[in-house]
Amino acid sequence: MRVAVVGATGMVGEVMLQVLAERNFPITELIPVASEKSVGKEIEYKGKKYKVVGMQTAVDMKADIALFSAGGQTSLDWAPKFAAAGTTVIDNSSAWRMDPTKKLVVPEINASLLTKEDKIIANPNCSTIQMVLVLAPLHKKYNIKRVIVSTYQSITGTGVKAVQQLENEYAGVQGEMAYKYPIHRNAIPQCDLFEENGYTKEEMKLVRETQKIIGDKSIAVTATAVRVPIVGGHSEAVNVEFSNDFDVNEVRAILHQTAGVTVQDNTDTYTYPMPMYAQGKDDVFVGRIRRDESQPNTLNMWIVADNLRKGAATNTIQIAEYLVANNLV
């Protein structure tokens, strides 16, 4: 199994290499790939050093799988070239997610849709992945009508530049700004650029991707995405209205049985999910599960996950694992 990691020197790329090693993914040859300025640099994987190669070199090497985390334009330009060479691309950017010819996959929910013909597979947005993993089993049982979500998103979702900005602000040092405003001691109600409707791209990803992954365009979703000075992961306050009534204990039981979800929900012991506990872990954590007393058939939850792992690297590698296990590459 020859595996290319495109964007190997970036923040998500580094986590991908870490997760590949942890999960002992069956690699016979690792091909770290990055932009021209990084070609020739060395990265370490399982105690061995590998030289970073450029995009065309990687295409010519005909990897079995290419894990992409190098930005939308790079994916648009290069994913088809890798695919044409016979490589199956699993892409972390937003480039292919809403393309009707491409699958948008969270393995626990819809990996069964994948076939050998899928040469470019889209990995969903980090904030979407953690939400739909919790919503999907509840939709099957109670049928979701509407979701209202407010996110509290880690600066790691923006990348190294944002982490540096926060560290500079902690230290009182002037430096390059990833955001238009200080992030230390602040909350910025803008993740990504604004669309014409006044919502940000991040907010609209939560709307469109949720419907596509769950496979139901009738689910109404509205979102507010906020950047907060946190490094451990993304948090979400999620309000869900169902067609059918539910029992809160049954909801907990369903989520307890859902692969990839950990329930942390005991107000007597002040047990609930927090980014500081989610960091470095692959599960999605859910708590503060309670009935919305303001209207019927409506539930409130608090959902937390490490956005670099299940929200990006881990989900990508789980897709690759599914492809290998089912002889789809």
Contacts in CASP RR format, 6 or more apart in sequence:
PFRMAT RR
TARGET T0000
AUTHOR 0000-0000-0000
METHOD contacts of the structure
MODEL  1
MRVAVVGATGMVGEVMLQVLAERNFPITELIPVASEKSVGKEIEYKGKKY
KVVGMQTAVDMKADIALFSAGGQTSLDWAPKFAAAGTTVIDNSSAWRMDP
TKKLVVPEINASLLTKEDKIIANPNCSTIQMVLVLAPLHKKYNIKRVIVS
TYQSITGTGVKAVQQLENEYAGVQGEMAYKYPIHRNAIPQCDLFEENGYT
KEEMKLVRETQKIIGDKSIAVTATAVRVPIVGGHSEAVNVEFSNDFDVNE
VRAILHQTAGVTVQDNTDTYTYPMPMYAQGKDDVFVGRIRRDESQPNTLN
MWIVADNLRKGAATNTIQIAEYLVANNLV
1 25 0 8 1.000
1 26 0 8 1.000
1 27 0 8 1.000
1 28 0 8 1.000
1 64 0 8 1.000
1 65 0 8 1.000
1 324 0 8 1.000
1 329 0 8 1.000
2 27 0 8 1.000
2 28 0 8 1.000
2 29 0 8 1.000
2 31 0 8 1.000
2 61 0 8 1.000
2 62 0 8 1.000
2 63 0 8 1.000
2 64 0 8 1.000
2 65 0 8 1.000
3 20 0 8 1.000
3 25 0 8 1.000
3 27 0 8 1.000
3 29 0 8 1.000
3 30 0 8 1.000
3 31 0 8 1.000
3 63 0 8 1.000
3 64 0 8 1.000
3 65 0 8 1.000
3 66 0 8 1.000
3 67 0 8 1.000
3 320 0 8 1.000
4 31 0 8 1.000
4 32 0 8 1.000
4 33 0 8 1.000
4 58 0 8 1.000
4 61 0 8 1.000
4 63 0 8 1.000
4 65 0 8 1.000
4 66 0 8 1.000
4 67 0 8 1.000
4 82 0 8 1.000
4 87 0 8 1.000
5 13 0 8 1.000
5 16 0 8 1.000
5 17 0 8 1.000
5 20 0 8 1.000
5 30 0 8 1.000
5 31 0 8 1.000
5 32 0 8 1.000
5 33 0 8 1.000
5 66 0 8 1.000
5 67 0 8 1.000
5 69 0 8 1.000
6 33 0 8 1.000
6 34 0 8 1.000
6 55 0 8 1.000
6 58 0 8 1.000
6 66 0 8 1.000
6 67 0 8 1.000
6 68 0 8 1.000
6 69 0 8 1.000
6 70 0 8 1.000
6 74 0 8 1.000
6 78 0 8 1.000
7 13 0 8 1.000
7 32 0 8 1.000
7 33 0 8 1.000
7 34 0 8 1.000
7 35 0 8 1.000
7 68 0 8 1.000
7 69 0 8 1.000
7 70 0 8 1.000
8 14 0 8 1.000
8 16 0 8 1.000
8 17 0 8 1.000
8 32 0 8 1.000
8 33 0 8 1.000
8 34 0 8 1.000
8 43 0 8 1.000
8 52 0 8 1.000
9 32 0 8 1.000
9 34 0 8 1.000
9 38 0 8 1.000
9 41 0 8 1.000
9 43 0 8 1.000
9 52 0 8 1.000
10 34 0 8 1.000
10 69 0 8 1.000
10 160 0 8 1.000
11 156 0 8 1.000
11 157 0 8 1.000
11 159 0 8 1.000
11 160 0 8 1.000
11 163 0 8 1.000
11 308 0 8 1.000
12 69 0 8 1.000
12 92 0 8 1.000
12 308 0 8 1.000
12 312 0 8 1.000
12 313 0 8 1.000
13 67 0 8 1.000
13 69 0 8 1.000
13 313 0 8 1.000
15 308 0 8 1.000
15 309 0 8 1.000
15 312 0 8 1.000
15 313 0 8 1.000
16 67 0 8 1.000
16 69 0 8 1.000
16 312 0 8 1.000
16 313 0 8 1.000
16 316 0 8 1.000
16 317 0 8 1.000
17 32 0 8 1.000
17 43 0 8 1.000
17 45 0 8 1.000
18 313 0 8 1.000
19 282 0 8 1.000
19 309 0 8 1.000
19 313 0 8 1.000
19 314 0 8 1.000
19 317 0 8 1.000
20 27 0 8 1.000
20 45 0 8 1.000
20 317 0 8 1.000
21 45 0 8 1.000
21 46 0 8 1.000
23 317 0 8 1.000
23 321 0 8 1.000
25 317 0 8 1.000
25 320 0 8 1.000
25 321 0 8 1.000
26 324 0 8 1.000
29 63 0 8 1.000
30 45 0 8 1.000
30 50 0 8 1.000
31 50 0 8 1.000
31 53 0 8 1.000
31 58 0 8 1.000
31 61 0 8 1.000
31 63 0 8 1.000
32 43 0 8 1.000
32 45 0 8 1.000
32 50 0 8 1.000
32 51 0 8 1.000
32 52 0 8 1.000
32 53 0 8 1.000
33 52 0 8 1.000
33 53 0 8 1.000
33 54 0 8 1.000
33 55 0 8 1.000
33 57 0 8 1.000
33 58 0 8 1.000
33 66 0 8 1.000
33 70 0 8 1.000
34 41 0 8 1.000
34 52 0 8 1.000
34 54 0 8 1.000
34 70 0 8 1.000
35 54 0 8 1.000
35 55 0 8 1.000
35 70 0 8 1.000
35 74 0 8 1.000
36 54 0 8 1.000
38 52 0 8 1.000
39 52 0 8 1.000
39 53 0 8 1.000
39 54 0 8 1.000
40 51 0 8 1.000
40 52 0 8 1.000
40 53 0 8 1.000
41 51 0 8 1.000
41 52 0 8 1.000
42 49 0 8 1.000
42 50 0 8 1.000
42 51 0 8 1.000
42 52 0 8 1.000
43 49 0 8 1.000
43 50 0 8 1.000
43 52 0 8 1.000
44 50 0 8 1.000
53 61 0 8 1.000
55 74 0 8 1.000
55 78 0 8 1.000
55 81 0 8 1.000
58 66 0 8 1.000
58 82 0 8 1.000
59 78 0 8 1.000
59 81 0 8 1.000
59 82 0 8 1.000
59 85 0 8 1.000
59 87 0 8 1.000
60 85 0 8 1.000
62 85 0 8 1.000
62 86 0 8 1.000
62 87 0 8 1.000
63 82 0 8 1.000
63 87 0 8 1.000
64 87 0 8 1.000
64 88 0 8 1.000
64 329 0 8 1.000
65 87 0 8 1.000
65 88 0 8 1.000
65 89 0 8 1.000
65 90 0 8 1.000
65 320 0 8 1.000
65 323 0 8 1.000
65 329 0 8 1.000
66 79 0 8 1.000
66 82 0 8 1.000
66 87 0 8 1.000
66 88 0 8 1.000
66 89 0 8 1.000
66 90 0 8 1.000
67 90 0 8 1.000
67 92 0 8 1.000
67 316 0 8 1.000
67 317 0 8 1.000
67 320 0 8 1.000
68 74 0 8 1.000
68 75 0 8 1.000
68 78 0 8 1.000
68 79 0 8 1.000
68 89 0 8 1.000
68 90 0 8 1.000
68 91 0 8 1.000
68 92 0 8 1.000
68 93 0 8 1.000
69 92 0 8 1.000
69 93 0 8 1.000
69 312 0 8 1.000
69 313 0 8 1.000
69 316 0 8 1.000
70 78 0 8 1.000
70 93 0 8 1.000
71 92 0 8 1.000
71 93 0 8 1.000
71 95 0 8 1.000
72 93 0 8 1.000
72 94 0 8 1.000
72 95 0 8 1.000
73 95 0 8 1.000
74 93 0 8 1.000
75 89 0 8 1.000
75 91 0 8 1.000
75 93 0 8 1.000
75 95 0 8 1.000
75 96 0 8 1.000
76 95 0 8 1.000
79 89 0 8 1.000
79 91 0 8 1.000
79 95 0 8 1.000
79 96 0 8 1.000
79 120 0 8 1.000
80 120 0 8 1.000
82 89 0 8 1.000
83 89 0 8 1.000
83 119 0 8 1.000
83 120 0 8 1.000
86 119 0 8 1.000
87 119 0 8 1.000
88 118 0 8 1.000
88 119 0 8 1.000
88 120 0 8 1.000
88 121 0 8 1.000
88 323 0 8 1.000
88 328 0 8 1.000
88 329 0 8 1.000
89 119 0 8 1.000
89 120 0 8 1.000
89 121 0 8 1.000
90 121 0 8 1.000
90 123 0 8 1.000
90 316 0 8 1.000
90 319 0 8 1.000
90 320 0 8 1.000
91 120 0 8 1.000
91 121 0 8 1.000
91 122 0 8 1.000
91 123 0 8 1.000
92 123 0 8 1.000
92 312 0 8 1.000
92 316 0 8 1.000
94 125 0 8 1.000
94 201 0 8 1.000
94 205 0 8 1.000
95 122 0 8 1.000
96 102 0 8 1.000
96 120 0 8 1.000
96 122 0 8 1.000
97 104 0 8 1.000
97 122 0 8 1.000
97 124 0 8 1.000
97 125 0 8 1.000
97 205 0 8 1.000
97 208 0 8 1.000
97 209 0 8 1.000
97 212 0 8 1.000
98 104 0 8 1.000
98 208 0 8 1.000
98 209 0 8 1.000
98 212 0 8 1.000
99 122 0 8 1.000
102 118 0 8 1.000
102 120 0 8 1.000
102 121 0 8 1.000
102 122 0 8 1.000
103 110 0 8 1.000
103 113 0 8 1.000
103 114 0 8 1.000
103 118 0 8 1.000
103 121 0 8 1.000
103 122 0 8 1.000
104 110 0 8 1.000
104 122 0 8 1.000
104 124 0 8 1.000
104 209 0 8 1.000
104 212 0 8 1.000
104 213 0 8 1.000
105 111 0 8 1.000
105 113 0 8 1.000
105 114 0 8 1.000
105 121 0 8 1.000
105 122 0 8 1.000
105 123 0 8 1.000
105 124 0 8 1.000
105 213 0 8 1.000
105 315 0 8 1.000
105 319 0 8 1.000
106 124 0 8 1.000
106 129 0 8 1.000
106 132 0 8 1.000
106 133 0 8 1.000
106 136 0 8 1.000
106 213 0 8 1.000
106 315 0 8 1.000
107 315 0 8 1.000
107 318 0 8 1.000
107 319 0 8 1.000
107 321 0 8 1.000
107 322 0 8 1.000
108 133 0 8 1.000
108 136 0 8 1.000
108 258 0 8 1.000
108 259 0 8 1.000
108 260 0 8 1.000
109 132 0 8 1.000
109 133 0 8 1.000
109 136 0 8 1.000
109 213 0 8 1.000
109 214 0 8 1.000
110 213 0 8 1.000
110 215 0 8 1.000
111 318 0 8 1.000
111 319 0 8 1.000
111 322 0 8 1.000
114 121 0 8 1.000
114 319 0 8 1.000
114 322 0 8 1.000
114 323 0 8 1.000
114 326 0 8 1.000
114 328 0 8 1.000
115 328 0 8 1.000
116 328 0 8 1.000
116 329 0 8 1.000
118 328 0 8 1.000
121 319 0 8 1.000
123 312 0 8 1.000
123 315 0 8 1.000
123 316 0 8 1.000
123 319 0 8 1.000
124 132 0 8 1.000
124 205 0 8 1.000
124 209 0 8 1.000
124 213 0 8 1.000
124 311 0 8 1.000
124 315 0 8 1.000
125 202 0 8 1.000
125 205 0 8 1.000
125 206 0 8 1.000
125 209 0 8 1.000
126 157 0 8 1.000
126 234 0 8 1.000
126 305 0 8 1.000
126 307 0 8 1.000
126 308 0 8 1.000
126 311 0 8 1.000
126 312 0 8 1.000
127 151 0 8 1.000
127 153 0 8 1.000
127 202 0 8 1.000
127 205 0 8 1.000
127 206 0 8 1.000
127 225 0 8 1.000
127 234 0 8 1.000
127 236 0 8 1.000
127 307 0 8 1.000
128 205 0 8 1.000
128 206 0 8 1.000
128 209 0 8 1.000
128 210 0 8 1.000
128 213 0 8 1.000
129 284 0 8 1.000
129 305 0 8 1.000
129 310 0 8 1.000
129 311 0 8 1.000
129 315 0 8 1.000
130 234 0 8 1.000
130 236 0 8 1.000
130 284 0 8 1.000
130 303 0 8 1.000
130 304 0 8 1.000
130 305 0 8 1.000
130 307 0 8 1.000
130 310 0 8 1.000
130 311 0 8 1.000
131 147 0 8 1.000
131 149 0 8 1.000
131 206 0 8 1.000
131 210 0 8 1.000
131 236 0 8 1.000
131 238 0 8 1.000
131 303 0 8 1.000
132 209 0 8 1.000
132 210 0 8 1.000
132 213 0 8 1.000
132 214 0 8 1.000
133 258 0 8 1.000
133 260 0 8 1.000
133 261 0 8 1.000
133 284 0 8 1.000
133 310 0 8 1.000
134 238 0 8 1.000
134 255 0 8 1.000
134 258 0 8 1.000
134 261 0 8 1.000
134 284 0 8 1.000
134 286 0 8 1.000
134 301 0 8 1.000
134 303 0 8 1.000
135 144 0 8 1.000
135 147 0 8 1.000
135 210 0 8 1.000
135 214 0 8 1.000
135 238 0 8 1.000
135 240 0 8 1.000
136 213 0 8 1.000
136 214 0 8 1.000
137 254 0 8 1.000
137 255 0 8 1.000
137 257 0 8 1.000
137 258 0 8 1.000
138 144 0 8 1.000
138 240 0 8 1.000
138 242 0 8 1.000
138 246 0 8 1.000
138 251 0 8 1.000
138 254 0 8 1.000
138 255 0 8 1.000
138 299 0 8 1.000
139 214 0 8 1.000
139 216 0 8 1.000
139 219 0 8 1.000
141 244 0 8 1.000
141 246 0 8 1.000
141 250 0 8 1.000
141 254 0 8 1.000
142 242 0 8 1.000
142 243 0 8 1.000
142 244 0 8 1.000
142 245 0 8 1.000
142 246 0 8 1.000
142 297 0 8 1.000
143 242 0 8 1.000
143 243 0 8 1.000
143 244 0 8 1.000
144 214 0 8 1.000
144 216 0 8 1.000
144 219 0 8 1.000
144 240 0 8 1.000
144 241 0 8 1.000
144 242 0 8 1.000
144 243 0 8 1.000
145 218 0 8 1.000
145 219 0 8 1.000
145 220 0 8 1.000
145 241 0 8 1.000
145 242 0 8 1.000
145 243 0 8 1.000
145 297 0 8 1.000
146 219 0 8 1.000
146 220 0 8 1.000
146 221 0 8 1.000
146 222 0 8 1.000
146 240 0 8 1.000
146 241 0 8 1.000
147 210 0 8 1.000
147 219 0 8 1.000
147 220 0 8 1.000
147 221 0 8 1.000
147 222 0 8 1.000
147 238 0 8 1.000
147 239 0 8 1.000
147 240 0 8 1.000
147 241 0 8 1.000
148 222 0 8 1.000
148 223 0 8 1.000
148 238 0 8 1.000
148 239 0 8 1.000
149 206 0 8 1.000
149 221 0 8 1.000
149 222 0 8 1.000
149 223 0 8 1.000
149 224 0 8 1.000
149 236 0 8 1.000
149 237 0 8 1.000
149 238 0 8 1.000
149 239 0 8 1.000
150 223 0 8 1.000
150 224 0 8 1.000
150 225 0 8 1.000
150 226 0 8 1.000
150 236 0 8 1.000
150 237 0 8 1.000
151 191 0 8 1.000
151 202 0 8 1.000
151 206 0 8 1.000
151 223 0 8 1.000
151 224 0 8 1.000
151 225 0 8 1.000
151 226 0 8 1.000
151 234 0 8 1.000
151 235 0 8 1.000
151 236 0 8 1.000
152 187 0 8 1.000
152 226 0 8 1.000
152 228 0 8 1.000
152 230 0 8 1.000
152 234 0 8 1.000
152 235 0 8 1.000
152 236 0 8 1.000
152 237 0 8 1.000
153 191 0 8 1.000
153 202 0 8 1.000
153 225 0 8 1.000
153 226 0 8 1.000
153 227 0 8 1.000
153 228 0 8 1.000
153 230 0 8 1.000
153 233 0 8 1.000
153 234 0 8 1.000
153 235 0 8 1.000
153 307 0 8 1.000
154 228 0 8 1.000
154 230 0 8 1.000
154 231 0 8 1.000
154 232 0 8 1.000
154 233 0 8 1.000
154 234 0 8 1.000
154 275 0 8 1.000
154 307 0 8 1.000
155 162 0 8 1.000
155 163 0 8 1.000
155 165 0 8 1.000
155 166 0 8 1.000
155 178 0 8 1.000
155 183 0 8 1.000
155 227 0 8 1.000
155 228 0 8 1.000
155 229 0 8 1.000
155 230 0 8 1.000
155 231 0 8 1.000
156 162 0 8 1.000
156 163 0 8 1.000
156 231 0 8 1.000
156 232 0 8 1.000
156 233 0 8 1.000
156 307 0 8 1.000
156 308 0 8 1.000
157 234 0 8 1.000
157 307 0 8 1.000
157 308 0 8 1.000
158 178 0 8 1.000
158 179 0 8 1.000
158 227 0 8 1.000
159 178 0 8 1.000
161 176 0 8 1.000
161 178 0 8 1.000
162 178 0 8 1.000
162 179 0 8 1.000
162 183 0 8 1.000
163 231 0 8 1.000
164 175 0 8 1.000
164 176 0 8 1.000
164 178 0 8 1.000
165 175 0 8 1.000
165 176 0 8 1.000
165 177 0 8 1.000
165 178 0 8 1.000
165 179 0 8 1.000
165 183 0 8 1.000
166 183 0 8 1.000
166 184 0 8 1.000
166 229 0 8 1.000
166 231 0 8 1.000
168 174 0 8 1.000
168 175 0 8 1.000
169 182 0 8 1.000
169 183 0 8 1.000
169 184 0 8 1.000
170 184 0 8 1.000
179 188 0 8 1.000
179 227 0 8 1.000
180 188 0 8 1.000
180 190 0 8 1.000
181 188 0 8 1.000
183 227 0 8 1.000
183 228 0 8 1.000
183 229 0 8 1.000
184 229 0 8 1.000
185 229 0 8 1.000
186 229 0 8 1.000
187 226 0 8 1.000
187 227 0 8 1.000
187 228 0 8 1.000
187 229 0 8 1.000
188 226 0 8 1.000
188 227 0 8 1.000
188 228 0 8 1.000
189 224 0 8 1.000
189 225 0 8 1.000
189 226 0 8 1.000
189 227 0 8 1.000
190 200 0 8 1.000
190 225 0 8 1.000
190 227 0 8 1.000
191 200 0 8 1.000
191 201 0 8 1.000
191 202 0 8 1.000
191 203 0 8 1.000
191 225 0 8 1.000
191 226 0 8 1.000
191 227 0 8 1.000
192 200 0 8 1.000
192 201 0 8 1.000
192 202 0 8 1.000
192 225 0 8 1.000
193 200 0 8 1.000
193 201 0 8 1.000
194 200 0 8 1.000
194 201 0 8 1.000
195 201 0 8 1.000
195 204 0 8 1.000
197 204 0 8 1.000
199 207 0 8 1.000
199 223 0 8 1.000
200 225 0 8 1.000
202 223 0 8 1.000
202 225 0 8 1.000
203 223 0 8 1.000
203 224 0 8 1.000
203 225 0 8 1.000
204 223 0 8 1.000
206 221 0 8 1.000
206 223 0 8 1.000
206 225 0 8 1.000
207 221 0 8 1.000
207 222 0 8 1.000
207 223 0 8 1.000
210 219 0 8 1.000
210 221 0 8 1.000
211 217 0 8 1.000
211 219 0 8 1.000
211 221 0 8 1.000
230 275 0 8 1.000
231 275 0 8 1.000
231 279 0 8 1.000
232 275 0 8 1.000
232 276 0 8 1.000
232 278 0 8 1.000
232 279 0 8 1.000
232 280 0 8 1.000
232 306 0 8 1.000
232 307 0 8 1.000
233 275 0 8 1.000
233 278 0 8 1.000
233 279 0 8 1.000
233 304 0 8 1.000
233 305 0 8 1.000
233 306 0 8 1.000
233 307 0 8 1.000
233 308 0 8 1.000
234 275 0 8 1.000
234 304 0 8 1.000
234 305 0 8 1.000
234 307 0 8 1.000
234 311 0 8 1.000
235 273 0 8 1.000
235 274 0 8 1.000
235 275 0 8 1.000
235 302 0 8 1.000
235 303 0 8 1.000
235 304 0 8 1.000
236 302 0 8 1.000
236 303 0 8 1.000
236 304 0 8 1.000
237 300 0 8 1.000
237 301 0 8 1.000
237 302 0 8 1.000
238 300 0 8 1.000
238 301 0 8 1.000
238 302 0 8 1.000
238 303 0 8 1.000
239 292 0 8 1.000
239 298 0 8 1.000
239 299 0 8 1.000
239 300 0 8 1.000
240 298 0 8 1.000
240 299 0 8 1.000
240 300 0 8 1.000
240 301 0 8 1.000
241 292 0 8 1.000
241 295 0 8 1.000
241 297 0 8 1.000
241 298 0 8 1.000
242 297 0 8 1.000
242 298 0 8 1.000
242 299 0 8 1.000
243 297 0 8 1.000
244 297 0 8 1.000
245 296 0 8 1.000
245 297 0 8 1.000
246 297 0 8 1.000
246 299 0 8 1.000
248 289 0 8 1.000
248 290 0 8 1.000
248 291 0 8 1.000
248 299 0 8 1.000
251 289 0 8 1.000
251 299 0 8 1.000
252 263 0 8 1.000
252 265 0 8 1.000
252 289 0 8 1.000
255 261 0 8 1.000
255 263 0 8 1.000
255 286 0 8 1.000
255 289 0 8 1.000
256 263 0 8 1.000
260 282 0 8 1.000
260 283 0 8 1.000
260 284 0 8 1.000
260 310 0 8 1.000
261 283 0 8 1.000
261 284 0 8 1.000
261 285 0 8 1.000
261 286 0 8 1.000
262 283 0 8 1.000
262 284 0 8 1.000
262 285 0 8 1.000
262 286 0 8 1.000
263 285 0 8 1.000
263 286 0 8 1.000
263 287 0 8 1.000
263 289 0 8 1.000
264 271 0 8 1.000
264 272 0 8 1.000
264 273 0 8 1.000
264 277 0 8 1.000
264 285 0 8 1.000
264 286 0 8 1.000
264 287 0 8 1.000
265 271 0 8 1.000
265 272 0 8 1.000
265 286 0 8 1.000
265 287 0 8 1.000
265 288 0 8 1.000
265 289 0 8 1.000
272 287 0 8 1.000
272 288 0 8 1.000
272 302 0 8 1.000
273 285 0 8 1.000
273 286 0 8 1.000
273 287 0 8 1.000
273 302 0 8 1.000
273 303 0 8 1.000
273 304 0 8 1.000
274 304 0 8 1.000
275 304 0 8 1.000
275 306 0 8 1.000
277 285 0 8 1.000
277 304 0 8 1.000
278 285 0 8 1.000
278 304 0 8 1.000
278 305 0 8 1.000
278 306 0 8 1.000
279 306 0 8 1.000
280 306 0 8 1.000
280 308 0 8 1.000
280 309 0 8 1.000
281 306 0 8 1.000
281 309 0 8 1.000
282 306 0 8 1.000
282 309 0 8 1.000
282 310 0 8 1.000
282 314 0 8 1.000
283 305 0 8 1.000
283 310 0 8 1.000
284 303 0 8 1.000
284 304 0 8 1.000
284 305 0 8 1.000
284 310 0 8 1.000
285 303 0 8 1.000
285 304 0 8 1.000
285 305 0 8 1.000
286 301 0 8 1.000
286 302 0 8 1.000
286 303 0 8 1.000
286 304 0 8 1.000
287 301 0 8 1.000
287 302 0 8 1.000
287 303 0 8 1.000
288 300 0 8 1.000
288 301 0 8 1.000
288 302 0 8 1.000
289 299 0 8 1.000
289 300 0 8 1.000
289 301 0 8 1.000
290 299 0 8 1.000
290 300 0 8 1.000
291 298 0 8 1.000
291 299 0 8 1.000
291 300 0 8 1.000
292 298 0 8 1.000
292 299 0 8 1.000
292 300 0 8 1.000
305 311 0 8 1.000
322 328 0 8 1.000
323 329 0 8 1.000
END
